Amino acid sequence: MFRFLGLCGNISSTFTEPLVRGACSLFRMHRTGPLIKIRPPRQPLDGKPMAKGVVLRTLIKKPKKPNSANRKCVLVRLSTGKEMVAYIPGEGHNLQEHNVVLVRCGRTNDLPGVKIKCIRGNWEAPSHNPRSIDDSTAFPPNFRPQVAR
């Protein structure tokens, strides 16, 4: 009787064996629920919002297919011990080897493998200065508009 029910130690039961994905009845699928895969988390900075990094070298990367430009990047050794490629936003930079930068998470969609960005204005990454009004050539420096009377 106990052998038939699978309650003996030397005889395996269908309830004690691991579930095989292949031949599965509808009732068993209903009873066990969906098969959920557990994937490891992919966080470039190990869950931290920002990290310090030291520039190892500067790179120029080419974007994916429809876009065409030269994207300025740096190879950074992070404080977590990883070495990653970080994108430098904005126009122009003066980052060199051994500079210290602050990086944040954020993909650059047209650069494969680039998952972090440098934060401008912190440590040795200078802030991006947009073109000031003085540089504009639309009006001379002492221009005063004439008011019609």
Secondary structure by P-SEA (a helix, b strand, c coil): cccccccccccccccccccccccccaaaaaaaccbbbbbccccccccccbbbbbbccccccccccccbbbbbbbbccccccbbbbbbbccccccccccbbbbbbbbbccccccccbbbbccccccccccccccccccccccbbbbbbcc
